[in-house]
Amino acid sequence: MPEGDTVWNTARVLQRALAGARLTGSDFRVPQLAATDLTGWTVRESASRGKHLLLRLTSPADQSGRDWTLHSHLRMEGAWRAYAPGERWAARPAHLIRVVLRSPGAVAVGYHLHELALIPTAEEESLVGHLGPDLLGPNWDPDEAVRRLAAHPDETIGEALLDQRNLAGVGNLYKCEVLFLRGVSPWTPVRAVPDLAGTVGLAQRLLAANRGRWTQSTTGSLHRGQTSYVYGRRAQPCRRCGTAIRKEELGERVTYWCPACQPDR
């Protein structure tokens, strides 16, 4: 499932494949953009903001000098893939394709994307302005992230970390792993978390450590089955104390935790 580091990596893939290229064709397979043709448009850059991907372009027909942004949200199952011209698109079934962008050197295919929109770049904030500080962004602001979390004192820390309005980029894997490493139960109210700043700082360091690679690890190991402490390890022994890892729903998402290392609610 895409988390902030995965979306950051995806943005870099599109940057390498398309930046500076003039599109030779486009195919939108969503009703709101079905008639849109980006042929002749130039891709300026690809960027990420939390779990949102922003592909910035220039239209040859726009005499005002205004730039445009193709926005997409990856949510749980979205993905972009870049292929060489003529290469078989093998990542996902064809019925999941939502957009195809062609250039002389590459073909970018978006699968199962959400919230596709083409808007003036100057209006990007209308789509992503509600997000909290981006953990992998150039203007990462940990103090603001802590302030936003603390503004919801009665919410569980597990749910608060997933709320992209507090800080942008944490998904379920990092939520579970950060709270295990901090020794905090996912059901702890935000007001009772001993060190919010430490929790936020650890989340940022973990995402940054995995930036640039597709295998996410919080343990330091990239070997299969050794990349996480609790996430995806239900009923397996805790790597610290040997207690069986538990799995339970918290809000709309499942949560993994060690009942011994993370004091119960």
C-alpha positions in Angstrom: 0.0 0.0 0.0 1.4 3.4 -0.9 2.9 5.5 2.0 4.7 8.7 1.8 8.0 7.2 0.8 6.4 5.0 -1.9 4.7 8.1 -3.4 8.0 10.0 -3.2 9.7 7.2 -5.1 6.9 7.1 -7.7 7.3 10.8 -8.3 11.0 10.3 -8.9 10.3 7.5 -11.4 8.0 9.9 -13.4 10.6 12.6 -13.1 13.2 10.5 -14.7 10.8 9.2 -17.4 9.0 12.4 -18.4 10.6 15.6 -17.1 11.4 17.9 -20.0 9.6 15.7 -22.5 6.9 16.9 -24.8 3.9 14.5 -24.7 3.1 12.7 -28.0 -0.3 11.5 -26.7 -2.5 10.9 -23.7 -5.5 8.7 -22.9 -7.7 9.4 -19.9 -10.0 6.6 -18.8 -12.1 8.6 -16.3 -15.3 10.4 -17.1 -14.2 13.9 -15.9 -11.1 13.9 -18.2 -12.2 11.6 -21.0 -12.0 14.4 -23.6 -8.7 15.8 -22.4 -5.8 15.7 -24.8 -2.3 16.6 -23.6 -0.5 16.0 -26.9 2.1 18.7 -27.3 2.2 19.6 -23.6 5.6 19.6 -21.8 6.2 17.9 -18.5 8.1 20.3 -16.2 8.4 18.2 -13.1 6.9 15.4 -11.0 6.5 16.0 -7.2 4.8 14.4 -4.3 2.9 15.8 -1.3 2.1 13.2 1.3 0.2 10.5 -0.7 -0.7 12.9 -3.5 1.3 13.0 -6.8 1.6 16.2 -8.7 2.7 16.2 -12.4 3.3 19.8 -13.5 3.0 20.6 -17.2 3.0 23.5 -19.6 0.4 23.8 -22.4 1.7 25.0 -25.8 -1.7 26.7 -26.4 -1.7 28.7 -23.1 -0.4 32.1 -24.0 -0.7 33.4 -20.5 2.3 31.5 -19.3 0.1 29.6 -16.8 1.2 26.1 -15.8 -1.0 23.1 -15.1 -0.9 20.2 -12.6 -2.2 16.7 -13.2 -3.2 15.6 -9.7 -3.6 12.0 -8.6 -4.1 10.3 -5.2 -2.7 6.7 -4.8 -4.8 5.8 -1.7 -4.4 2.1 -0.9 -4.0 0.6 -4.4 -3.0 3.2 -6.8 0.3 3.1 -8.8 2.2 4.7 -11.7 4.5 2.7 -13.9 6.9 3.9 -16.6 7.6 1.7 -19.6 9.8 2.0 -22.6 7.9 2.6 -25.9 6.7 -0.8 -27.2 7.2 -2.5 -23.8 4.4 -4.7 -22.5 2.4 -3.1 -19.7 2.4 -5.9 -17.3 2.0 -4.3 -13.8 -1.8 -4.5 -13.4 -4.8 -5.7 -15.4 -5.8 -3.3 -18.2 -9.2 -2.5 -16.8 -7.4 -0.7 -13.9 -5.7 1.8 -16.1 -6.9 5.3 -15.5 -4.4 7.4 -17.6 -1.7 6.9 -20.2 0.9 9.5 -21.0 3.2 9.0 -24.0 6.4 10.7 -24.8 9.2 9.9 -27.3 11.2 8.1 -24.6 8.7 6.6 -22.2 5.1 5.7 -21.5 3.7 6.5 -18.1 0.6 4.4 -17.0 -1.5 5.2 -14.0 -3.4 2.3 -12.4 -6.3 2.6 -10.0 -5.7 6.3 -9.4 -8.1 8.4 -7.5 -9.1 12.1 -7.5 -7.6 12.7 -11.0 -7.8 16.4 -11.8 -6.2 18.8 -14.1 -6.0 22.3 -12.6 -3.8 25.4 -12.8 -0.7 24.9 -10.8 -1.4 28.1 -8.9 -4.5 26.3 -7.5 -2.8 23.2 -6.2 -3.5 24.2 -2.7 -7.2 23.7 -3.4 -6.5 19.9 -3.5 -3.6 19.6 -1.1 -3.7 22.6 1.1 -5.5 20.7 3.9 -2.6 18.4 4.4 -0.3 18.7 7.4 3.5 19.0 7.0 4.9 16.6 4.5 7.4 14.3 6.3 9.5 14.1 3.1 8.9 17.6 1.9 11.5 20.3 1.6 9.7 22.4 4.1 9.1 19.7 6.7 8.0 21.4 10.0 8.0 19.0 13.0 6.7 21.7 15.4 3.6 22.2 13.2 3.0 18.5 13.0 3.2 18.3 16.8 0.9 21.2 17.2 -1.7 19.7 14.9 -1.6 16.3 16.7 -1.9 18.0 20.1 -5.0 19.9 18.9 -6.9 16.5 19.0 -6.1 15.4 22.6 -8.8 12.8 22.9 -8.1 11.0 19.6 -6.1 7.8 19.8 -2.5 8.3 18.6 -3.0 5.4 16.1 -5.8 7.3 14.3 -4.1 10.7 14.7 -0.9 9.6 13.0 -3.0 8.4 10.0 -4.9 11.7 9.7 -3.1 13.4 6.8 -4.3 16.7 8.1 -1.9 16.3 11.0 1.1 15.2 9.1 1.3 13.9 5.5 2.9 10.6 4.6 2.3 8.2 7.5 0.4 5.0 6.5 -0.5 1.9 8.4 2.9 0.3 8.3 4.7 3.3 9.7 2.0 4.0 12.3 2.4 0.5 13.7 6.2 0.5 13.6 6.6 3.9 15.1 4.3 3.2 18.0 6.1 -0.1 18.7 9.5 1.6 18.7 8.2 4.3 21.0 6.5 1.8 23.4 3.1 3.4 23.0 -0.2 1.6 22.6 -2.1 2.6 19.5 -5.1 3.2 21.7 -3.3 5.8 23.9 -5.1 9.2 23.7 -2.9 11.9 22.1 -2.9 13.8 25.4 -1.3 10.8 27.1 1.6 10.2 24.7 4.7 11.0 26.7 6.7 12.6 23.9 4.8 13.7 20.8 7.9 15.4 19.3 9.9 12.2 19.6 7.1 10.2 18.0 6.9 12.7 15.1 10.7 12.8 14.7 10.9 9.0 14.5 8.2 8.8 11.9 10.1 11.3 9.7 13.4 9.4 10.1 11.9 6.1 9.2 10.3 7.4 6.0 13.5 9.2 5.1 15.5 6.1 5.6 13.4 4.2 3.1 13.3 7.0 0.5 14.8 5.9 -2.8 14.1 2.1 -2.4 11.0 0.0 -2.7 11.6 -2.4 0.1 10.4 -0.7 3.3 12.3 -1.7 6.4 12.1 -0.4 10.0 14.4 -3.0 11.5 17.5 -2.3 9.3 17.2 -5.6 7.5 16.1 -5.9 3.9 15.7 -9.7 4.1 12.3 -11.2 3.5 10.3 -11.6 6.7 12.8 -9.4 8.7 11.8 -5.9 7.6 9.2 -5.1 10.4 8.8 -5.4 14.1 5.1 -5.8 14.3 3.4 -4.9 11.0 2.1 -8.0 9.3 3.4 -10.3 12.0 0.2 -11.4 13.8 0.8 -14.3 16.3 4.5 -14.2 15.6 6.9 -13.6 18.6 7.9 -10.0 19.3 11.5 -9.4 18.3 12.1 -7.8 21.7 10.3 -9.9 24.3 8.8 -13.0 22.5 5.2 -12.1 23.2 2.8 -12.9 20.4 2.1 -9.9 18.2 -1.6 -9.0 18.1 -3.8 -7.6 15.4 -7.0 -5.7 15.8 -9.1 -3.0 14.1 -8.6 0.6 15.1 -10.9 2.9 13.3 -11.1 1.7 9.7 -7.6 0.1 9.7 -6.0 -2.9 11.2 -3.3 -2.4 13.8 -0.4 -4.6 14.9 1.2 -4.2 18.3 3.0 -6.1 21.1 0.8 -6.1 24.2 3.9 -6.4 26.4 6.1 -3.8 24.9 3.3 -1.4 24.3 1.3 -1.1 27.5 -2.4 -1.8 27.0 -5.0 0.8 26.9 
